[in-house]
């Protein structure tokens, strides 16, 4: 199974879906990210990137709220800021 992350206009992940590997096969029987993206777009529209559950590529498995950085081709987790609740 392959995993794809939908990105909003700011490259923030809004959902991650599982796609059957058969949907990724090109004419020669090789898996193609482009075929997977086209499949996702046919169902939901929008901008999609493949993500690796084992983090074999794009640094991290994408989760909702992660940011995709096109310069480094990586998914980065949200930055959590510490908040002081007072004394």
Secondary structure, 3 states (H helix, E strand, C coil): CEEEEEECCCCEEEEEEEECHHHHECCCCCECHHHHHHHHHHHHCCEEEEECCCCCCCCCCCCCCCEEECCCCEEECCCCCCCCCCC
